[in-house]
Amino acid sequence: MQNMPIENLIKNWQKRNILGFYCENKERAVGKILAAIPLSASVGISGSVTLDRLGIVRLLEERGNKVFNQYKNGISRNESLELRNKGAQADYYLASANAISLNGELVFFSGYGNRVAGIANAKNVIIISGVNKITEDVAGAMKRAREYVAPLNCKRLGWKSPCFEDGTCHDKICLFPEYKRMCCQILIIEGEILPDRFKVILVDESLGF
């Protein structure tokens, strides 16, 4: 059952020309994604613990979608970068938000930029997010992304950064070549100009960071 904050969030997305959907669990979310993406569509993906938990990339590949999967085993770094670029121009792009404000803004951080490019440029975008990523406002969303999500991702990937070392953001000193910075590009979605392009599936579970 939806509670009032989630109902209001979906209404706020409507005002921003973003289609919001509520799913009780990740299984329903997977079904909704598979139903939304045609078999003939190409799919780009962002690195995401949420997508990993859903297993959606494997399901799309198994049923025959062309998935630009930069994480395939056995590919070179150059091949991975090429797949990231192709994925950003795919028919559909899948990602998860780092944080979402109750007003409807969505915050995304990116290291390589393909995530920002795909969300901003792909023909269709589907964002999947657990309710654990909801914050009071956009300032809280930025704080969550920078001080909670980025350190956890640095630890997950083994990137040398100040936040990897102590779990705190050190934006002023987190610079190259001493550190490998996670927060290179920041995208805040405040609205969408094209009807039906941007969809958010909100799952009533804790998913990802």
N, C-alpha and C positions, 0 to 999 in steps of 0.2 A: 504494500500500500504506500502510495506517495505521501510524504508529509508536506506541509505548507511551504517550507523553504525550497524544496525541489520543484514543486508546482510553480512557484514564483520564478525560479531560475529558468524553467522552460518557457514561461511567458516572456521573460526578459530576452531570451534568445530569439523568440519570434519577432520582437521589436527590432532586433538587430539583423533580421533576414537570415537567421540561422535556425535550421530545423533541429529541435531537441527531442530525444526519445528516452524513455525510462524503461529499464529492464531490471527485473527482480534479482537476476543472477547472471553469471557469466555465460551459462549455457544458452539462455535466451538471447544474450547479446551476440553470441556466435551465430545463432540462427538468423538474426536480423541482418548481420553483415553479409552472410552468404546469400540471403534473399535480395539484398540491395545491389550486389555486384553481378552483372551478367557474366556468363561463361566466356563470352567473347572479349571481355575487357582485360586490359593490361593493368597491373597493380604495382605500385611502388610502396615501399615500407620504410618506416623510421625504426631505428633501434629502440626497443621498448620492452621493459619487463612485463608490462601489461599484455602486449601482443604475444609475448612468449607464453604467458600463463594461459591465454586463450587458445593457443595452438592454431591460430587462424592461418598463418602462413603455410603450414603443412597442408591444411585442409584445402586451401585455394590451389596449391600446386597439385595435389592429388586429384582434384576434380578437373584440372586442365587449364586453369587460368595461367596466363603469362605473368609470372611474378619476378620483378627485378630484385632478386634477393642477394644483397651485398654480403650476406653472412654465410653463403654456401661454403661447404668444406672444400678445400683443395684449390680455391681460386687465389690469384695473386692480388697484391695490393692495388695494382693498376686496374685489374678487372673489377675489384670491389668498388673503386672510385667511379669507374665507368657505369656500373650498375646503379650507383647512387644518383648519378646525373640523369640516367634514363628514367629511373623511378620518379624523379621530381616532375617529369613530364608525362607520366602515365595517365591512363583513363581514370583511375582511382588511386588515391593515396591514403594509406592507413597510418595513424599515429596516435599517441596518447598525449594529453596535456601534462605539463609539469604542475600547473595549478589553475583553478577556475574560481573567479569571484562570483558571489551571489548576484551581482549586477549583470553578469554574463560575459565579462572579459575572459579570454583564455590566454595563458602565458606559456610560451615555448622557448627553451634554450637549446642551442645547437652548437656542436663543436665544428663540424665540417661544413655546415650550411645547407646540405641537401634537405634536411628536415624543414628548415624555414622555406626553402625554395619549393618543396613539394606542397606544403600547406598553403603557400601563397599562390601557387601557379598551376597545380594539377587540375584537370578538368572537373574532377569530383573529389571531395575530401570527406573522410569519415574519421572522426575522433572518438576514441573509446576511453572512458575514464571511470574509475571508481569514485564513490562519494567521498573517500578519504582525501581527495584533492581539492575539495571545496573550501574556500576561504571567505572571510567577511567582505573584503574589498580588493581592488587591484593592488594596493600597496601590500596587503597581506599575501596576495598571490605571488608577487615579486619576491617577497621575503621567503616564502616557502620554497620557491624555485631555487633561489640563490643560496640559502642557508641550510636547507634540508635536503633537497633533491640532488643538487650538484655534488655535495660531498659524498653522498651514497653512491652516485654513479661513478665518481672518481675511484672510490674504493672497489666497486664492482669490476671496473675495467683496469684497475692497477695503474691509473694515471698519476704521475708525480705532480702534486699541487699542494698548496698550503692547506686547503680544506681536506684533502686526503689525510694530511698529517694530524689535524686536530679537530676536524668537523666544523670549523668556523670559516666563513667567507673572509678572504683577505684580498679584496678586489684591487687595492692600490699596488700590491706587490706581486699579484698573480700574473706575471708577464714572462714572455719568452726572452732568452732561451732557457732560463733557469727552471721554469715550470711548464707543464703541458696543460694549458688552460681549457677547461670544459665550457665556460660561458663566453664563447666567441661571438655568436649572434643571438639576439633576443628579439622575438616576435610577440607582439600583443595583438590579438584579434579583437577588435571592437565592433566589427560588423562585416557583412558580406554584401557586395553589390549585386551579384548574380543569384537569382532565385534558384533554390534547390541545390546549389553547388556544395554548400557547407553543412554537414550533419554532425551532430554530437550524440553519441549513445552513452547515457549515464547509467552505470551499473550500481545497484545497491549492495556493493561489497567493497572491501578494501583491496584494491588492485594496484600493484606497482608501488613506486615511491611517491 
